[in-house]
Amino acid sequence: MNAARFAVLGIVLTAIVAGVSLYYLQVYAYYDEVSAEEAGEVQLTSVVSGQPEIIPYENFEGIDSNSSPIRFRACFETPLSQALLTETYVISDDAVPLNGPDWFACYDAQEIGAALESGEAIGFVGVENIEYGIDRVVAIMTDGRGFVWHQINRCGEVVFDGEPVPDDCPEPPEAN
């Protein structure tokens, strides 16, 4: 083999290793399974108090990553009816489920999004500003299956884009 073939082979092998490594890092490496206790339980914001309250749930499965505040995903089941939930907890008008890794089988953003659009699921405010500019959102289906994710809120979108804090938003924490 001549030097040109070695160079081409080296470039191709390096590209394959880099591609596989990048895929693994994006899809698997930074996620950890979390328990409900580690995640802060399943909470919805009360219409009366404006504070998050733990709701009854079972079969909790959750994943999170310390690489990004919007990588949290969870699934659970609740015995509470949508009728009771809508009378008791704050509904989220802008619940948009974020994609999760394919290997986290209980969470399917396309299914959840379609259910929210059709009315089969209702989105609720879980915890506002669980981290500055990030809300925890919960969607609950008619059959009691529930899904949780973090999404950037209006204040976070503005501040994260480098714009000044709007008057009706809390001040962001000081950067260290």
N, C-alpha and C positions, 0 to 999 in steps of 0.2 A: 504494500500500500504506500502511496506517496503522501507527502505532507498535506496536500489539499484535501485528500479523503479523510485523514485524521482530524483536520480542522473542522470539516463539515460534520463528521460523526460526533466530535466534541460539542459542537454548537447544538446539534439536534438532541443529544442526550441531556445537555444542560437545560434546554428548553422544556423537555419532557419532565425532568426532575423539578424544575421551577413551577411548571403548570400544576403538577400533582400536589406539590407543597402548598401552593397558593390556594388550591381548591380545599385541601384539608384544613388549612388555617381558617378559611372563611366559613366552612360548613360545620366543622367539628371542634377544633382546638379550643376555642374560647368559651364554649358553652359548658355550664355545670348544671347538673340536676339540683333543684332546690326543693325543700319541703315547704309546706304551707306556713309553718312557723317562721322559717328563714325568710320567706317572701312577705310576711306581715299579714297572713291570713287572707281570706277573701272578704273584701270590704266594699260597701256601697255607701255613698254619701246620702245622709238622711235629708228629706225635704224639710223636716221640722227644725233640726238642730244645725244643719249645714255641715255636720261632722261625719267622717267615715265611721261606719258601724260594721262589725263582723256579722256575716249572715251564716246560717247553717249550710254546710257543704260536706261532701265526701268525695272519695276517689280523686283527690288532688294530684295532678302531675304538673311540674313546673321546671322551666329552664331559665337560666339567666347568664349574663356575661358581664365581667367587669370592664370589658373593652368599649361598651357603649350603653348608655342608659335606656335605649329603646330596643334592646334585644330581649327583654323579659317577655316570656310567653307562659301561659298556664291554661290548664283545662280542669274542670271539676263538674260535679253534679250537685244540684240543690233541690230540696223538696218544695221550695217556695214557688207559688204560681206567679205568672207574669202579672196578673191582675193585682195581687198583693204588692208585688215589687214596684209597679208603676204608681201606686198610691202612696208608697212609703219612701221611695228613693228617687234621687234626681236623675232624670233621663238625659243622656248625652245626644245632642243633635248632630254632632260631627264625629261619631264613632266610625273609624275607618281602620279595619284590621290590617296590620302589617304582616308581610310574609314571614314565615318561620322556616327553619330548616326542614327538609323533607323527612328526615329521620324522626322528627318529633311528630309522630303519626296522629295524635289526638287533635292537633291544631291545624286546620286547613283554612287559610285566610280567604280563599275564593268561596268556599262553602259558607263561611261566616258572613262575608260581605253580601253574598246573594241572599242569605237569610235576613240580614238587616234590611236590605232593599225591599224584600217581599213582605216584611212584617212578621216573619216566622221567629225572628230574634229581635230583641230590644236592647239597645245600648244604654249603659248607665255610667255615671261618673263614679269611679271607684274612689280614687284619692287624687285631688287636685295638687299639682306641684309636689309630687312625691319626691322629685328632685327639681330644682329650679327649671321652669319651662317645660316640664314633662308631666303629663297626667297619666294615671293608671285608669284604663277604660275596661269595662266588663260588659260582655254581651251574653244574654241568657235566652236560650231557645225555648219554644213552647214545651218541649219534652224534658226540660230541666237541665239540659247540658249547658255549661257555662264556659266562657273563654275570657282570658285576661291578656292584655298587652299594654305596653306603654306607647304613647304617641306625643309628639311635640305639640304644645298648645300655642295659642295665638301670641302670647307674650314671648314664649321661647323662640318662635319663628323670627320675630323682629330682632330680638337681642342676639340670637345666634348668627343672624345675617350682618351683625355689626352696626345696626341702627340704634339710635337712642331709645331708652326705655319709655314706652308710652305712659301717659299720666295715670291710666287706670290699671297698670301692672305693678306688681311688687318689685322692689329693687333687687337686682341679682346679687348673690353673695360676692364678697370680695375675692378676687383671684389670688391664689397663694403664689 
